[in-house]
Amino acid sequence: MKQKIVRLAAVAGILIFAFIIYKIGPQQIWENIKKLSLGNFLILLGLRTLYWLLRTINWKVVLDAYEEKTTLLHLFITRMCGHAVSQLTPTAQVGSEATRILMVKSSSKKVSVASVIVDKTIEFLTNIFFTALGVTIIITRIPLPGKIKTFFVVGVVIAALFILFILSKQKRGLLGWVMDIMARIKIRFKFLEKNREKIKETDEHISLFYRNHRGAFLKVFLLYSLLIMLWVTEIHLNLVFIGVRDISFLDTFLIVILGNLAFIFPFIPGSLGIYEATYIGLFALFGMGADVALTLVLIRRIIALLLAGFGLLGMLKPARK
């Protein structure tokens, strides 16, 4: 049943993607893409590579706090392998993080799991902070129907409360707490029960980071804030390169921040179809055509697939099978 659901989700994403291209018209999209020169494309590719390098540095800060002797190059290759898995398989974001855990060289897998959980939590926390900022700006700057304003505000509040709840549980043992909840409702997995002590040790590693490494926590938060601004710069240049001249950097910031809504569907490879539909809606909000939105997304996907190809190369070594 789980495999059928994943396959149906992937097929649904492909159908949405195909329908959007059909409705907009491939000719108009191709005309927009032709405005992008090879030099401009290489700039965008370089900025996206820098984006992944900065994400790798964030993860390294967390691992350094655990006194793990891991090189930036190894972590970068591992990161790109995870990116390849998320882009090319129905595991999406889940598969990316699992790949990181499996491939990273560390003193123990418990530390690997803890580092990925902490890194991802801080990333979510930063995204929610900037999303709250973006929603505040958009509801005061753009006249929106009351229902849409309420949707944005309620969504941000729920997301903020959720991540703060998760953060507080991590400090006291999130994984053990989840297992206890599952046990109370009579859900037990032999694998989890067999490894309860290891899971408890992982919880201790996570809690240790928040207790003893507040400086590292703040550093990663600030680096993820810088990462978001780099992402906005990249998208803004992309729009300028395809001929959009009347868009402000603030408008690009709001589009990027609210575009994170596309990633709430974790089992569609690369959020195919969902990402396009989200950006078309956001561009309409700012008075821009659907063809511009889809052109932007297609360029982003081409770059993402090129980097996914690089990630696949990192899986060629027998030791990483």
N, C-alpha and C positions, 0 to 999 in steps of 0.2 A: 504493500500500500504506500509506504514511504517513497519507494522508487517511482511509483506511478505519479504521485503528487509532484515530485521533483521534475519529472519529464513533462507533465502537463504545464507546470509553471514555466519551464524553458520554452515549450512550444507557444504558450500564450505570449511570452515576451517577443518571440520572433514574429508572430502574427501582428502584434501591435506595431512593431517596428516596420513591417512591410506595408501595413495599412497607412501609416503616417506618411511614408515615402510616396505611396500611390496618390494620396489626397493632395499633397503639396505639389508633386510633380518633379520627377528626377531631373528634368532639363534645367529648371530654375536653381536647384541645388547644385548642379554641376557648374552653372555659370558663376555661382558664388565661390565655389571651391577654386575655380581657375584664377580668381583674384589673388590667391595666396602664392607668393613666389617661393622658390626653393630656399632662398636665404631666410625668408620669414619662417618657413617650416622648420628649418634647422635651429632657429632661435627658440621656437616653441618646444622642440624636442630637447634642447639643452636645458630649458627652464623646468621641464617635467622631470628630467634626470636629476636636476638639483633638488627638486621637490622630494624625490625618493631618497636622495642622499641625506637631506635634513631629517626625514622621518627615521632614517637609520641611526643618525646621531642621537635622536631622542631616545631610541631604544637602548643605545649604548650607554647613555647616562644612567638608565635604570640598572643595566647589568653591571656597570662600574660600581654602583652602590652596593652590589652583592659581591664585590671584589672578584668578578669573573674576568679572566685574562682572554679577552676575545678581540680580534682585530676588526677595524671598521670595514675592511674589504670583505671579510667573511660574513659579517652581518648584512652588508649591502647585497651580496649575492643571495643570501638567505631571504632577505626582504623581497628581492625581485622574483625568486622562485615562488614565494607566496602570492605575489601579484599575478604571476602566470596562472597559478591554480585558480585564483578568484575570477580571472578573465575568461578562462577556457573551459571551466567545469561548472556544473550546477551547484557546487558547494559555496560559491561566491565568497563573501567576507569570512564565513566560518572556516572554509578551507584554507584561506590565506593565513589565518592565525594558527591553525593546526599545523600547517607546513612549517611555519617559523619554529614552533615547539619541537617538531621532529628533527629539523635539520641543524639547529644551532648547536655549536659545541659549547658545553658548559659542564660544571662539576657534577651536576645532577639534573634529571628531567624535572624535578620539583622546582628547582630554581628557574629553569626555562619556562615552565608554566606560569610561575609567579611573575616573572619579568614581562611576559606577554600580557597577562591580565592587568598588571599595573600600568603598563604602557598604553593599552587600549582604553582603560578607564580614564586616564588623564586626557587622552585624545577626545573621548566623548565629552568629558567635562568642559574642555576648551570649546568644542563645537557648540555645546548648549549655551555657554556664556555668550559667544558671538551671535548665535541664533537669536537669543533673547535681545541682544543689542540691535540686531537687524529688524526684528519684529517691532521693537519700540520705534525705530526710525520709520519703518514703512507705514505703520498705522497713523503716524502723525504727519507724514509727508504726502501720502497718496490717499485720495478719497475712495474708501472701500465700503462695500455693504457691511452692515453691522454683523451679519452672520459670519462673513469671512474674517473680520477682525476678531470675533469671539473664537473662531476656529484656531487662528494663529496663537492667540494669547493662551487659550486653554491647552493647546498642544505643547507650547513651550513650558508652561507651568508643570504639566504632567511629566514631561521629559526631565525637567530640573529636579523635581521631587524624586523621581525614579533613580537618577544617577546619584543624588545625595544619599538616598537610602542604601543603594548598592555600596557606595563609598564607606558609609558607617558600618555596614555589615562586614566589609572586607577587613576593617580594622579589628573586628572581633572573631572573624572566621566565617566567611561567606559560604565556602564550599561545604563545610560541615553543617552549617545551618540549612542549606538546601537539602542535604542528605537526610537530616532529621525531619524536615517537612515531608519529604517523599516517604519516609518510613511511617509517619503518622497516617498518611492516606493509603498505606499498604502498597506502595510502589517500591520495589527493591530490585536492584540489579546486582547479580553475583560479582561482576567485575568491580563495581564500586565498593561493595561490602568487603570484598577481599583486600582492597587497597585503601581501606579507611584510614589506617595509620599514615600512609604516604600522603593522602589527601589532607590529613590534619597537619602534617609537616609543611605542605604547600601553603596552607592557610597561615601558618606561623611565619613563613617567608614573606607573604604578602603584608601581613600585619607589621612585621619588622620594618619594612620599607617606610610605611606611614609614620611609625613611631620614631625611627632613628635617622631618617633621611629627608627631613622637611626641605632642606636646601635643594636637594636633587628634585624633589617634587615641584618646587617653584620653578626651577630651571627648565624642567620638561614642559611645564605649563606655558612658560614664556616662549620656549622654542616652538611649541605648537601654535601659539598666537602668531609668531613670525611666519610659520608655515602657511597659515590661512592667508596672510597678506601677500605672500609669494604666489599662492594659488590665484588670488584675485588679480594680481598683476599679470599673470599668465593669461587668464581669460580675457582681460581687458585688451591686451596686445593682440590676442587672437581675433577679437571683434574688429579692432582697428585694421588688422591685416586683410580682412575680408570685406572692407569698405564701410564699416559702421563708424561714422565720424561724430555723430551727435549724442553719444552716450558718455555719461560722466563716470569717474572712478567709483563714486558712491553708488550709482545704479548697478555697476558691475559687482560691487561688494554685496549688495542686497540679493542679486540674482544667484551668486555663488553660495551665499549662506543659506538661502531658502531652498536652493537646489539639493541640499543634503537630504531633503525629504525623499529623494529617489532611492536612497540606500536603506530604506526600511524593509525592502523585500530581499532578504538574504539568500534566497534559493534560486534566483534568476541570474545566470552568468552575466556579470558586468551590469546588472539591472537593465538588461536589454529591453527596449520598448518603454519601460517605466521612466528611465532617465530622459528619453526623448520627449515623452508626454509631459513630464514635469517642467522641462525647460521651455517647451512651447507655451505652456500656461503662464510661466513667469515672464517670458518675453512679451506675451500679449498684455500682461499687466503694465509693462513699461512702453507699450505702444509700438512694439517691433513685430515684424512678420514671422510666421512659423518657419519660412524657408531659411531665415537667418539663424534661428534656434537650431534647426536640424543640421545646417551646415557646420555650425560650431561643434555640435555633438559628434558628428561624423569625423571631423578632424581630430577631436579628442580621442575617439575610438581608434583611429589609425595609429596615433602616437602610443596609445595604451597597448595595442597589439604588437607594435614594434618592440616595446619594452618587455612585453610578455615573452616574445621570442628570445630576448636576452635572458630572461628568467629561466626559460627552458634549457638553455645552454648550461646553466648552473646545476641542472639535474643529471647531466651526462656522466658524471663520475660514478663508478660502481659503488663507492661508499655511500652515495646519496640515493641509491635506488629506492 
